[in-house]
Amino acid sequence: MQQNQLKKELKEMDFFTEYGDANRYKILEVIGKGSYGVVCAALDTHTGEKVAIKKIQDVFEHMSDAIRILREVKLVRLLRHPDIVEIKRIMLPPSKREFKDLFVVFELMESDLHQVIKANDDLTREHHQFFLYQMLRAMKYMHTANVYHRDLKPKNILANANCKLKVCDFGLARVAFNDTPTTVFWTDYVATRWYRAPELCGSFFSKYTPAIDIWSIGCIFAEVLTGKPLFPGKSVVHQLELITDLIGTPSLETISGVRNDKARKYLSEMRKKKPVPFSQKFPNADPLAVRLLQRLLAFDPKDRPTAEEALADPYFKGLSKIEREPSCQPISKLEFEFERRRVTKEDVRELIYREALEYHPQLLKDYLNGHEGSNFLYPSPVGQFKKQFAYLEENGGRSAPVFPLERKHVSLPRSTVHSNGITPNTQSTSVSYENRQDREADARKAMDVISSKPKPTRPPPRVPSARESCWIRCTI
């Protein structure tokens, strides 16, 4: 027994001793597995934070996967916002010319919105409001940067016990540049059908707009309100049938604006349906929430509000505050130049290596100054990470010694629905408050909004743990 323990400790020593930066992370347990690789929970010994270290294996086996990974790590780095998942670090590969695997350090989130909805059938109106507020705030930031997510669904909205939500999985996201035809239909749109805007179901219009994400947010919000998907279509045709069953068939004016001849003919010949009153479909929801939801789910994308307009809706009175709803500068075309030309595997490998350097300032400075050497300030962790991840998988997902994850919250405490969630991440330079007093005043104000409403007597809803939800599969 003592000998086995010694072997485990030696394996951990072997994992860490050759890489200075890796010494800051204490591996805890495996929390997710999939076709992409393995995810482990870890403790950052420098900050005391729990993080998730994700091993993405054989990055360059398929070029489409490699480009998707490059696109996502770049977008997550550029979109630094408290309602968007954060990459803490990318471990520097041993060689920019030969590496195959990538190790990405994320902030650790406890669950996702799909699991929260599944585990709770009694979310309060305060939860409904605050969840939608955070999602729209993320959309405003993304859309002002000209980024369209294109794959929004409850599983791609991460959640914590303090009701904090963060958008993740930017692998299908795209940046729309005004002077190029990139907003014309991208051919790889494979987002989940249930949350897909009607114009994407039938190629109704000539190009995308941010309204495709607004529709998805509406579908997610409806699921939060009722506990079940709003449009669970079994095919594209069935999807359109379900959509028009609720909101009615589109007007002749909307149909006339459809560019695709077959789609226009299909809509023209569709059986005429009257819309179902949303107050009838959602009888237990806040009337203001229902009114906003109806705006989000307009058939014609021109009739949907922008994220900024939706945030100004009376539904958010007492919560919305322009200072904590920042916009983002449009992303430079240079960042996504690789999308506009044919790239080789070696090109993408170099670009991913360059993204990793963004989290190693001194090495990045040397790289930009042309002083890149064959040896780094410290050896790469990739070999050691491979050993550690393999060991964890072979031993039931646990290392030795194991630090408990200490997830004390199995519910969404109502007293913190707003106060703990709305304060932006102070590490993000682009979305910080002016001073600490402003943050404290905002928290007190949000608490007043909640405390002024009657508290339900039923037990608070659960937030499933990270192990239950395996949330990390949604990122990258």
N, C-alpha and C positions, 0 to 999 in steps of 0.2 A: 504493500500500500504506500509506504513511504517512498519506495523507489519510483512508483508511478507518478507520485506528486512531484518528485525531483525532475522526472522527464518532462512533465508539463511546464515546470518553471524554466527549464533549460530551453524549451521550444520558444517560450515568450522572450527570453533573453536573446536567443538567436534572431528573433523577429525584429527586435528593436536596436540592437547594439550597433549595427552598421549604418544607421541613418539618423542623424541628429534630429531632424524635424519630426520624425515618427515617434520620438520619445515622448512627445506631448500627448499622444493618444493611447488610452488604455482600452483595448478591445473588450467588450462585454459579452455579446452574444449575436448569433445570426438572427436577423429579424425578417429576412425576405430572400427568396430565390426565384429565379425565372430564366428565360432564354438568354437574357442579357448578362447574367452572372449572379453574384451574391451581394447581399447588403448586411453589414454588421453594425450594431449599435456600439458606440464607443464613448469614452469620457475624455474630454479635452482637459488635461491636467493643468494647462496654463490658465484656463478661464473657469474651470469647473462646470462647463456646459456639457450636456449630452449631445452627441452628434451622430450622424449616420454616415458610415464610410461605404461607398458603393464601388464594387469592382466590376467594371464593364470589360468583359473578356472578348478577345478576338475582334477588336474594334474595326479592323480593316478587311475582315473576311468578305463583307459585301459593301460596295461603295455607297449604296443608298443609305445603309445604316451609319457608315462613317460620316457622311455629310449631315445626316440628321443629328448625330451626336455633336458635331461641330456647331451646327446651327443653334442647338439648344444651350450648350455651355456659353456660347457667345451672347445669346439673348438674355439669359439669366444674369450674366455679368453686367450687361448694359441696362437692364431694367431693375434697378435697385429701388425697391419699394416695400413697405411693410406688409402689403397684401400679396406679395409675390415671393415664392420660395427662394431662399438664398443659398448660393454655393459659398461655403466658407473657404475652401481651398481645393486645389487640384494638385495631387502629388506629382512632382516632377519625374518624368520617365527617365530611365537610365541613359537612353540615347534617342535623339530626335529622329534618327534614321532607322532604328530597328524595333522600337517598342510595339507591342501588340495589345497590351491591356492598359486600362486607365483606372485610376483610383480617385474618386471625387468625394469630397467631404461636404455633406449637406447639414443644414440645421435639422434636428430631429423633431418630427411632428408625430403626435400620438395616434392620429387616425385620419380618416378622410370623410367628406360629407356624405358619401354613399353609406358608410358604416354608421354614421351618426343618425341619419334618417332611418336606417334599418333597425337600429337599436331603440329608437324613441318614437312613440306615437303621441306624445303630449308636449311637443315643443311649444313654448309660449309665444305670444305675439312679439315680445321683446326679442326673442331669438330670431324670429322671422325677419324682423326689421333689421337687426344688426348683421345677420348673414347677408342679406341683399345689399346692404350699405357697403360692406367690405368688398363684395364681388364687383359692384359697380365702380367703386373707387379704384380697384385694380384695372378695370376696363378703361377708365378715363386715362390713367397713366399710360397704358399700352397703346391705346388708339391715338393719343396725341403724339406718340412716338412713331405712328404709322405702322404699328405691329398688329396683325390680326392673329388671334390664337388658333382658331379653326377647329379645335377639338375640346371644347368646354363640356364637361359633364361632372356629375357629383364625385366620381372617383379621381378627378383631376383637380379637386379642391381639397387641400389638406386642412386638418382641423386639430386644435388643441383643446384641453379641458377648460381653458379660460375663454372659450368661444372664439378664439382667433382663427381666421381662415387665411389660407394662402393658395394662390393659383400656381399650379405646377404643370409639367409635361408640355414643353414648348417644341417638341420634335416636329409637329406639323405646322407650326407658326410660320408666318411670312411677313416680310417688310415690304410695304407698298411705296414705291418711289414715284413721285408725281410726273417725272419726265420720261418714264419708261412704261411699257405696257405690262408691268408685272401684276397689275390688278386684274388683268384678263384671266379667265379661269386657269388656275394652276391644275395640272392634270392629275396630281396625286392626292386629290381630296378624298380621304377615306375615313373621315370622322364618324363617330357613332351615330347611326341613323336617327335614333330617338330624339336627339338634340340638334338635328340638322335643320337649318332654315329652309323654308319651302322653295326659295329660289335656287337652292343647291340640290334639291330633290329632282328638279326637272330642267336645270340649266335655263331658267327663265330669263335671266338678264345677262348682259354681255360681260359684266365684270363684278368682282366682289366689292363690298363696302363693309365698314365696321359693323353694320347692322346684322351681319351673320352671327357675330358674337353676342349681340344684344338679344337676339332670338333665343340663343342657347341659354343665356342667363335667365330669360323668362321661363323656359322649360324647367330649369333647375329650381327656380323659386317656386313654381307650381308644385314640384315634387316635395319641396320642404313643407309647403302648406298642407299637402294631402297625404304624404308618406308613400306615394307611389308614382311611377312615371306617368307623365301626362299624355304622351303620344308614343306608346310602345309598338310602333309599326313593324310588321313582319317582312315588308318589302317596301320599295320606294312608292309604289302605287298605294299600298295599304297605309303608308305614312301620310300621304296626301289626303286620303280618305278620312283618317282620324283628325287631321288638322282642320279640314273643312267641315267635319261634323261639329266641331266646337265653334270655330270663328266664321263659318259660312263660306260660300264660294266667293272668290274675288269679284270685284266690280268689273264692268265692261271696260272702264278706263284703265284699271290695272292690267287686265288681260291684253288690251291693245298695246301696252308697253312691253310685252314679252317679245324678245327678239327671236327666240327659237320657234320655228314654224310648227314643229310637232308639238311642242309644249303649249303653244298658243291654241292649237286645234284641240288638244286634250282638255285644257281648261274651259274652252268654249262649249265643248260637248258634255262636260261634267253636269250631273244632275244638280239643279239649283237647290241650295240649302240656306236656310236662315241661321244666323248666329245664335248660339245658346247664351243667354245672359250669364255673365261671369259671376254675378251675385248668386245665381242658382247653382252654378258649378262649384263655387267655393263659399258655401253659406256660413261657415264658421270663421272665416278670415276677416281681418280688419277691412272695412269698406275702402279705405284709402289704399291699402295694399292691393285689393282687387282691381281698383281703377288703374293703378300703375301697371299691374300685370297685363291688363288688356292693352295698354299702350306698347308694352314690350313685345307682345305677340301679334302685332299687326301683320297681315299677310304681305302687304307691300312694304319693302324695306325703307322706302322714303317716309312712311308714316310712323316708323319706330323712332323713339327719342335717342339722341346720343347719350352716352354714359353721363356726360356733364349735365345734360338736360334732365335726365332721370334723377340725378342726385339733388336737383333743385325742386323735385316734386314735394308737395305738401306732406306726403307720407313720412318724410325724414325730418319734419319740423322738430326742433329741439335736439337733433342729433347731427345733422349736416352742418359742416363748418368749412368754408372755402379754404381756410388755412391748412387744413389737414387733408385736402383733396387736390394734391399737386398735379400739374401737367408735366410732360416730359419733352425735352427737345427732340425733334425728329432725328432718327438715327442716320448717320452718314452712309452714303452709298459705298464708301471705301470699305466699311466693315463687312459688307456682304458682296464684295466684288467677285468672290468665288462662285456665287449663284448665277453670274452673268457670263460665265465662260466655261469651257470644258476643262475640268481639272483631273489630274491623275491621282493615283493612290498616294504617291509621294508628296504631292501638293497638299493633300488633305492632312497627311501625317505632320507635315511642317506647320500647318495652320493650327492643328490641335495642340502641338507642342508650344506654339506661340501663345495660345490661350492659357496653358498651364503656367507659363512664365509670368502672366499677369498677377499671380498669387505669390510670386517670389521676386520682390522689387529689385533687389541688388543684382540678381542674375538677369533680370529683364534689362536693367540699365546696361550691364556688360554686353548683352546681346544686341541692344540697339546701337551701342557704341562700337560694335564690331570687335569686341574683345572676348568673344566666346571662346572658351578653352575646351580641351577634351575632358578635363576633370572639373567637377563642380565643387562648391564649398563643402559639400557632404555627399556621400554616395546616395544613389537612388534607393527607394524603399520597395521597388516593385518585386524583386525576388523574395524579400522577406514577407511582404504582404501576401504573396502567393502561398507561401508556406503556412502562414497563420490562417488564412481563409480555408485552406485545405484541411488543416488540423481541426478547425472549428466544425467543419462539415462532418468530418469523420467521428467527432466526439459529441454528437448530439447538439451541435450549435453552441457549445459553451467552452470558454477558456478557463484557465485556472490562474489565479483566483478570480472569482466572478463578483463583480459589484452589482448589487440589486439596482434595477432601473428606478425604483422608488416612485412609481406612478401612483400618487395618492388620490388623484381625482378620477373617479369612475362616473362622474356626472358633470353636467354643465351647470355650475352654480349660478343661480339667477342674480345674485348680488354682484357678479362680475361680468355680466353679459356685455356691458359697455365699458366699464371703467378699466378693465385689464386689456381690452382688445383694441381700442381705438388709438392708443398712443403709438405713434409711428416708431419704427426702429431708429434709435438715436445714432446708430452707427452709419446710417445711410445719409450721406452729405446732401443729397438732392431733395430729401423729404423730411428734414428735421424741423422741430419747432424753434422759435426764436430763443426761448429760454425755459428753464425748468419750471418757473412759476406758471407759464402758459400751459404746460402739460398738466400740472397739478390742478389748475382751474378747470381745464377741460374734463379731467377725470371726475372732479366733484360735480360738475354740471351734468355729466352723463349719469352719475349715481343718482342725482336728483330726479332725472327723467324716469329711472327705473323705480325708485322708492316711492314716487308719487302714484304708482299704479298698484292695484291690489295684488298681493302675492298669492299664488295658488297653493293649496295645501297638499297636493299630491307630491310624491317623491321627485327629486330633480332627475332629468334624463341622463342616460349614460353616454360616455364617450368611450367607444371601444379602444383597447390598447393598440399600440403599433403592431404587436404580434398578431392580434385578431384581424387587423385590416390589411396588413402587408402593404402599407401605403406606398412604400418607396418604389414599387414596380411601376408607378405612374410617372416617375421622373426619369428622363433621358431614355 
